[in-house]
């Protein structure tokens, strides 16, 4: 056990991440060969990691040799030719599928074609034709649209490479309610990514808005310095709450001042309603850390 360690790896066909146990001599930036359900694969070591259940999914075979890397490069070029062939045959058959990538493991166990489609595709005849032309085992893998962007890569509306293609570990569930939680306009079209789904980056700052459930509700009335005000708006960037009164006077109160006045709702053990007193009042600092 002292001679092995877990490392984080990245696959070249899907751009996804995982973990595997390797000898301690393996370091960040090395290429290693592992055994997966696809065959023998060349993967990149990103660095040390911690033990997780995923470590059981793959078996370390060896540090990549010069021959392994040359095979990988050669098979990548070969796979590109097979992808062109597959696209032509799929078009001839009128199949509605978006072919993204062809991949050949370094032990040439099969040719894998990744594709997206709006519905199930009957590719049985396509596989027969490809098997005759390529003379290798054919495997068709349908992936989701977000997985498709992760495989193919794209530039987002921010002008940078899409997060899923660069560093994103997993896809979170993203709903329209996230827009409301962050005081964003309820227009999903403005926040839709290349894949046609709500952008993954919408979840990055959700933790900063968790304090919302502990603040006085929008439209509610609170008394401040002896006067009644209506809660109009939250400004999470500046950590302020905006209040108005009947004379249309507007004031801004910081979250810290609300906390000092005891106007931050206590958080109960189940995280809902107005609190049951089972926990101490949640402070501003704690809210940010949760």
C-alpha positions in Angstrom: 0.0 0.0 0.0 2.9 2.3 0.7 4.1 1.9 -2.9 0.9 3.2 -4.5 -1.1 6.3 -4.4 -4.3 7.7 -6.0 -4.0 10.3 -8.8 -6.4 12.3 -10.8 -6.5 11.5 -14.5 -8.1 12.9 -17.6 -9.4 10.9 -20.6 -8.5 12.1 -24.1 -11.7 10.9 -25.8 -14.3 12.4 -23.5 -12.3 15.0 -21.6 -13.7 13.6 -18.4 -11.9 13.1 -15.1 -11.4 10.2 -12.8 -9.0 8.6 -10.4 -6.7 5.5 -10.5 -4.1 4.0 -8.2 -0.5 4.2 -9.5 3.0 3.7 -8.2 4.4 6.6 -6.2 7.0 7.3 -8.9 4.2 8.6 -11.2 3.9 12.4 -11.1 1.8 15.2 -12.5 2.1 15.5 -16.2 3.0 11.9 -16.8 1.1 9.7 -19.3 0.0 6.3 -18.0 -1.8 3.4 -19.6 -4.8 2.0 -17.7 -7.4 -0.7 -18.4 -11.0 0.4 -18.7 -14.2 -1.0 -20.2 -13.0 0.5 -23.5 -9.7 -1.3 -23.5 -6.2 0.0 -22.8 -6.2 3.8 -22.7 -3.6 6.4 -22.6 -4.5 9.1 -20.0 -2.9 12.2 -18.5 -2.0 12.4 -14.8 -3.2 15.7 -13.4 -1.8 15.3 -9.8 -2.4 13.5 -6.5 -5.9 13.1 -5.2 -7.7 11.3 -2.4 -9.2 7.8 -2.3 -12.7 7.5 -3.7 -15.0 4.6 -4.9 -14.0 5.5 -8.5 -10.5 4.1 -7.9 -12.0 0.6 -8.3 -13.1 1.4 -11.9 -9.7 1.3 -13.6 -6.5 -0.7 -13.4 -3.0 0.8 -13.8 -1.0 -1.1 -16.4 2.2 0.9 -16.9 3.7 4.3 -17.4 3.3 5.2 -21.0 6.3 4.3 -23.3 7.3 6.1 -26.4 5.7 3.3 -28.4 2.4 3.9 -26.5 2.4 7.6 -27.3 3.2 6.9 -31.0 0.4 4.4 -31.2 -2.0 6.9 -29.6 -1.1 9.6 -32.1 -1.4 7.2 -35.0 -4.7 5.9 -33.9 -6.0 9.5 -33.4 -5.3 10.2 -37.0 -6.8 6.9 -38.1 -9.9 7.6 -36.0 -10.4 10.9 -37.8 -10.6 9.1 -41.1 -13.1 6.6 -39.7 -15.2 9.5 -38.4 -15.4 11.0 -41.9 -16.5 7.6 -43.2 -19.1 7.2 -40.5 -20.5 10.7 -41.2 -20.8 9.9 -44.9 -22.6 6.6 -44.3 -24.9 8.1 -41.7 -25.8 10.9 -44.1 -26.5 8.4 -46.9 -28.9 6.5 -44.6 -30.6 9.7 -43.4 -29.8 9.2 -39.8 -30.4 12.2 -37.6 -27.3 12.1 -35.4 -24.5 14.5 -34.7 -21.2 12.5 -34.8 -18.6 14.1 -32.5 -15.6 11.9 -32.3 -14.1 8.5 -33.2 -11.7 6.9 -30.7 -9.4 3.9 -30.8 -7.9 2.6 -27.6 -4.2 1.8 -27.9 -4.8 -2.0 -27.9 -7.2 -1.5 -30.9 -10.0 -3.4 -29.1 -12.7 -1.4 -31.0 -13.6 1.9 -32.6 -15.9 4.0 -30.5 -18.1 6.7 -32.2 -19.6 9.4 -29.9 -22.7 11.2 -31.1 -25.7 13.2 -29.9 -29.2 12.8 -31.1 -32.6 14.2 -30.2 -34.1 10.7 -30.1 -33.1 7.0 -30.4 -31.2 6.2 -33.6 -31.5 2.8 -35.3 -27.8 2.5 -36.4 -27.8 -1.3 -36.9 -27.3 -1.1 -40.7 -24.7 1.7 -40.2 -22.7 -0.6 -37.9 -22.7 -3.4 -40.4 -21.4 -1.2 -43.2 -18.7 0.3 -40.9 -17.6 -3.1 -39.7 -17.0 -4.2 -43.3 -15.1 -1.1 -44.2 -13.1 -0.6 -41.1 -12.7 -4.3 -40.2 -12.8 -3.6 -36.4 -15.4 -3.9 -33.7 -17.7 -0.9 -33.8 -19.3 0.7 -30.8 -21.8 3.6 -31.0 -22.2 5.7 -27.8 -24.9 8.3 -27.5 -24.1 11.1 -25.1 -26.0 14.1 -23.8 -25.7 17.6 -25.3 -23.5 18.8 -22.4 -21.3 15.8 -22.8 -21.1 16.6 -26.5 -19.7 20.1 -25.8 -17.3 18.6 -23.3 -16.0 16.2 -26.0 -15.9 18.6 -29.0 -15.1 21.8 -27.2 -16.5 25.3 -27.9 -16.2 29.0 -27.0 -18.8 30.3 -24.6 -20.5 33.7 -24.7 -17.8 34.8 -22.2 -15.2 34.4 -25.0 -13.4 31.6 -23.1 -13.5 27.9 -23.7 -16.5 26.2 -22.2 -15.9 25.2 -18.6 -16.9 21.6 -19.2 -14.1 21.3 -21.8 -11.5 22.7 -19.5 -12.0 21.8 -15.9 -15.6 20.9 -15.0 -15.7 17.7 -13.0 -19.4 16.9 -13.2 -22.7 18.5 -14.4 -24.9 20.0 -11.8 -28.7 20.2 -12.1 -29.5 23.7 -13.2 -33.1 25.1 -13.1 -34.7 28.4 -13.9 -35.1 29.0 -10.1 -31.4 29.6 -10.0 -31.9 32.8 -12.0 -34.4 34.1 -9.4 -32.1 33.1 -6.5 -29.4 35.3 -8.0 -31.7 38.3 -8.9 -31.1 37.6 -12.6 -33.8 38.4 -15.1 -36.1 35.4 -15.7 -35.1 35.0 -19.4 -33.4 31.6 -19.8 -32.4 32.5 -23.4 -29.9 35.0 -22.1 -28.2 32.4 -19.9 -28.2 29.5 -22.3 -24.9 27.9 -23.2 -23.6 26.4 -26.5 -25.2 23.1 -25.6 -28.7 24.6 -25.4 -28.9 24.2 -21.6 -28.6 26.8 -18.9 -25.0 27.7 -18.4 -23.0 25.7 -15.8 -21.4 28.8 -14.4 -24.8 29.9 -13.0 -24.0 27.5 -10.1 -20.6 28.8 -9.2 -21.8 31.6 -6.9 -24.9 29.9 -5.4 -23.2 29.6 -2.1 -23.1 33.4 -1.8 -26.9 33.6 -2.0 -27.7 31.0 0.6 -28.2 33.8 3.2 -31.3 34.9 1.2 -33.5 32.5 3.0 -32.5 34.1 6.3 -33.1 37.7 5.2 -36.5 39.5 5.6 -38.6 38.6 2.6 -39.1 40.9 -0.4 -42.3 42.9 0.1 -42.3 42.3 3.9 -42.3 45.3 6.3 -39.7 45.9 8.9 -39.2 48.7 11.4 -35.9 50.5 11.2 -35.1 53.4 13.5 -38.7 53.8 14.5 -40.0 53.9 10.9 -41.7 51.2 8.9 -40.0 50.2 5.6 -40.8 47.7 2.9 -38.1 45.3 1.7 -37.6 46.2 -2.0 -34.4 44.5 -3.1 -31.3 42.5 -2.1 -27.9 43.5 -3.3 -25.7 40.5 -2.7 -22.7 41.9 -4.3 -22.5 44.8 -1.9 -24.2 42.8 0.9 -27.0 45.3 1.4 -30.8 45.2 1.6 -32.7 48.1 0.0 -35.8 49.5 1.8 -38.5 52.0 0.9 -41.2 53.7 2.9 -44.6 55.3 2.1 -42.8 58.6 1.2 -40.7 56.7 -1.4 -37.6 57.3 0.7 -35.0 54.7 0.0 -32.3 53.5 2.4 -29.7 50.8 2.2 -28.9 48.6 5.2 -25.9 46.2 5.3 -26.4 42.5 6.1 -24.0 43.1 9.0 -26.3 45.8 10.5 -29.3 43.5 10.1 -27.4 40.8 12.0 -26.6 43.2 14.8 -30.2 44.2 15.1 -31.3 40.5 15.3 -33.1 40.7 11.9 -31.4 37.7 10.4 -33.7 34.7 10.7 -32.4 31.7 12.7 -31.6 28.7 10.6 -33.3 25.5 11.9 -32.0 22.0 11.5 -34.1 21.3 8.3 -33.2 24.6 6.6 -36.7 25.9 6.2 -39.4 28.3 7.4 -38.7 30.8 10.3 -36.6 28.5 12.5 -37.5 26.4 15.5 -34.7 27.5 17.8 -32.9 24.2 17.5 -29.8 26.0 16.3 -28.2 29.3 17.1 -28.8 32.2 14.8 -26.8 32.0 11.6 -24.1 34.7 11.4 -23.2 36.5 8.2 -19.8 34.8 8.1 -21.3 31.3 8.6 -23.8 31.9 5.8 -21.0 32.6 3.4 -19.1 29.5 4.4 -22.0 27.2 4.0 
